[in-house]
Amino acid sequence: MSESRSLTGFEMLSKRVSVKRRKEKEQKQQHVSLTEIILMTSFTLVKSYMLQKVFLISTRSSHSGFTAASHGIPNDLEDSWHSRISPEATEMRATTSSTESTRVSYHNFFI
């Protein structure tokens, strides 16, 4: 009779371990699903932002008469790379950079 008691005790212990492992596996799967959702949402937001910027640049280019060289970079932009930068442009660029870095920090906050 003592053998049947120890077998029952072992079965109960085995069942508890199985239940615990199943719960841990479910929790891990929920965490993975949440991580996938966050990554997909972040990717979609970045993709949307980049498409918006491309659209903005392309519409601005078509309305202001920009012409593009064979590599696709508007000639006005290519010419500006070779010209000197004025102090006003540097200030504006610094402002844009701080705004962009704020946006990146804000985005990283949610990731």
VENCORTA-V36434 format. One record per backbone hydrogen bond with DSSP energy under -1.0 kcal/mol. NH is the residue of the N-H (numbers start at 1). CO is the residue of the C=O. If there is no record, write none. Layout:
{{NH	CO} {NH	CO}}
This chain:
{{5	1} {6	2} {7	3} {8	4} {9	5} {10	6} {11	7} {12	8} {13	9} {14	10} {15	11} {16	12} {17	13} {18	14} {19	15} {20	16} {21	17} {22	18} {23	19} {24	20} {25	21} {26	22} {27	23} {28	24} {29	25} {30	26} {31	27} {32	28} {33	29} {34	30} {35	31} {36	32} {37	33} {38	34} {39	35} {40	36} {41	37} {42	38} {43	39} {44	40} {45	41} {46	42} {47	43} {48	44} {49	45} {50	46} {51	47} {52	48} {53	49} {54	50} {55	51} {56	52} {57	53} {58	54} {59	55} {60	56} {61	57} {62	58} {63	59} {64	60} {66	61} {69	73} {72	69} {75	67} {78	74} {79	75} {80	76} {81	77} {90	86} {91	87} {92	88} {93	89} {94	90} {95	91} {96	92} {97	93} {98	94} {99	95} {100	96} {101	97} {102	98} {103	99} {104	100} {105	101} {106	102} {107	103} {108	104} {109	105}}
